[in-house]
Amino acid sequence: MATPLRLGSALALVTGAGSGIGRAVSVRLAREGAAVAACDLDGAAARETVRLLGGPGSEKGAPRGAHAAFQADVSEAGAARRLLEQVQACFSRPPSVVVSCAGITRDEFLLHMSEDDWDKVIAVNLKGIFLITQAAAQALVSSGCHGSIINISSIVGKVGNLGQTNYSASKAGVIGLTHTVARELGRHGIRCNSVLPGFIATPMTQKVPQKVLDKVTGMIPMGHLGNPEDVADVVAFLASDDSGYITGASVEVTGGLFM
Ligand SMILES: NC(=O)c1ccc[n+]([C@@H]2O[C@H](COP(=O)([O-])OP(=O)(O)OC[C@H]3O[C@@H](n4cnc5c(N)ncnc54)[C@H](O)[C@@H]3O)[C@@H](O)[C@H]2O)c1
């Protein structure tokens, strides 16, 4: 018997959809039947993701024409608001699933970190999630729709990491924001959860020196870095009704690192 599509009636907005985890999430949600609004700062990368959504292996999911690409900088309030307006105009409804994957690193040790590197990382990783979550929640509440909001944090937000005061603070902030949103929006039928990936093989971790990756890999009980698809599997679960009574959770996808 064919497995039913878990997200057959969903519209999913994915930020950071042009690369790594955001792209894998977009592919996975489309396979589960969702129409995907793929957003990235890099509009061409978002369009490439949408092109992939109709590709091989997606025959059972939402049809190729069901998806659309959007260019936006999530750290700008006006851009985040316009993004939600454009998505609603394009699909005639607000997104019922919102996955914030957009994120950056600007690594430096505390003693040398510039104010600009601090501000930039907080602006994209934390303020960006605030802006997208707020705009999406306003659209959902005003139209009386239920939803699932999933914010990509990091295990580093829980345990810290050398050279990442800005990044770890932004990711810890995402966990706190998610707890509060879950408390405020539960009565509107809107769930909000965060996912804490460990070390996942994407363009972001390609910037990490190999000797650091080798050291980290040695500490991972599963013995290898994760794949973006490992994170996408968990996001699909949190997006679906299979997680209908889960809100305010921080789900670690780390291969056991820092358990
Ligand atoms: N890769 C890992 O090991 C890892 C671990 C923990 C958490 N994360 C988090 O997962 C998320 C995705 O990371 P990834 O590894 O796929 O990285 P990535 O660099 O492959 O993808 C990030 C995407 O975000 C987009 N982006 C950056 N700034 C943006 C902005 N202002 N507005 C809109 N889009 C913007 C980029 O263009 C890019 O397409 C990030 O939030 C990251 O912090 C990654």
PDBQT file of the ligand as one rigid body, heavy atoms in Angstrom, charges set to zero:
ROOT
HETATM    1  N1  LIG A 301      26.015  22.716   8.567  1.00  0.00    +0.000 N 
HETATM    2  C1  LIG A 301      26.042  22.540   9.866  1.00  0.00    +0.000 C 
HETATM    3  O1  LIG A 301      26.871  21.793  10.401  1.00  0.00    +0.000 OA
HETATM    4  C2  LIG A 301      25.039  23.233  10.743  1.00  0.00    +0.000 A 
HETATM    5  C3  LIG A 301      25.005  22.858  12.093  1.00  0.00    +0.000 A 
HETATM    6  C4  LIG A 301      24.098  23.468  12.935  1.00  0.00    +0.000 A 
HETATM    7  C5  LIG A 301      23.236  24.425  12.443  1.00  0.00    +0.000 A 
HETATM    8  N2  LIG A 301      23.303  24.771  11.132  1.00  0.00    +0.000 N 
HETATM    9  C6  LIG A 301      22.366  25.800  10.685  1.00  0.00    +0.000 C 
HETATM   10  O2  LIG A 301      21.592  25.286   9.627  1.00  0.00    +0.000 OA
HETATM   11  C7  LIG A 301      21.195  26.359   8.774  1.00  0.00    +0.000 C 
HETATM   12  C8  LIG A 301      21.572  26.020   7.349  1.00  0.00    +0.000 C 
HETATM   13  O3  LIG A 301      22.999  25.882   7.293  1.00  0.00    +0.000 OA
HETATM   14  P1  LIG A 301      23.741  25.158   6.083  1.00  0.00    +0.000 P 
HETATM   15  O4  LIG A 301      24.799  24.350   6.686  1.00  0.00    +0.000 OA
HETATM   16  O5  LIG A 301      22.759  24.570   5.154  1.00  0.00    +0.000 OA
HETATM   17  O6  LIG A 301      24.465  26.447   5.429  1.00  0.00    +0.000 OA
HETATM   18  P2  LIG A 301      24.605  26.941   3.906  1.00  0.00    +0.000 P 
HETATM   19  O7  LIG A 301      25.612  28.006   3.958  1.00  0.00    +0.000 OA
HETATM   20  O8  LIG A 301      24.792  25.762   3.013  1.00  0.00    +0.000 OA
HETATM   21  O9  LIG A 301      23.154  27.557   3.588  1.00  0.00    +0.000 OA
HETATM   22  C9  LIG A 301      22.708  28.752   4.188  1.00  0.00    +0.000 C 
HETATM   23  C10 LIG A 301      21.804  29.472   3.201  1.00  0.00    +0.000 C 
HETATM   24  O10 LIG A 301      21.284  30.640   3.860  1.00  0.00    +0.000 OA
HETATM   25  C11 LIG A 301      21.276  31.691   2.904  1.00  0.00    +0.000 C 
HETATM   26  N3  LIG A 301      21.312  32.991   3.573  1.00  0.00    +0.000 N 
HETATM   27  C12 LIG A 301      22.370  33.546   4.216  1.00  0.00    +0.000 A 
HETATM   28  N4  LIG A 301      22.025  34.770   4.669  1.00  0.00    +0.000 NA
HETATM   29  C13 LIG A 301      20.743  34.970   4.315  1.00  0.00    +0.000 A 
HETATM   30  C14 LIG A 301      19.837  36.062   4.492  1.00  0.00    +0.000 A 
HETATM   31  N5  LIG A 301      20.205  37.191   5.122  1.00  0.00    +0.000 N 
HETATM   32  N6  LIG A 301      18.566  35.941   3.997  1.00  0.00    +0.000 NA
HETATM   33  C15 LIG A 301      18.187  34.818   3.352  1.00  0.00    +0.000 A 
HETATM   34  N7  LIG A 301      19.007  33.760   3.135  1.00  0.00    +0.000 NA
HETATM   35  C16 LIG A 301      20.268  33.851   3.622  1.00  0.00    +0.000 A 
HETATM   36  C17 LIG A 301      22.520  31.464   2.073  1.00  0.00    +0.000 C 
HETATM   37  O11 LIG A 301      22.461  32.149   0.831  1.00  0.00    +0.000 OA
HETATM   38  C18 LIG A 301      22.528  29.941   1.931  1.00  0.00    +0.000 C 
HETATM   39  O12 LIG A 301      21.825  29.528   0.775  1.00  0.00    +0.000 OA
HETATM   40  C19 LIG A 301      21.903  27.608   9.307  1.00  0.00    +0.000 C 
HETATM   41  O13 LIG A 301      21.026  28.318  10.134  1.00  0.00    +0.000 OA
HETATM   42  C20 LIG A 301      23.032  27.029  10.122  1.00  0.00    +0.000 C 
HETATM   43  O14 LIG A 301      23.445  27.921  11.123  1.00  0.00    +0.000 OA
HETATM   44  C21 LIG A 301      24.184  24.200  10.276  1.00  0.00    +0.000 A 
ENDROOT
TORSDOF 0
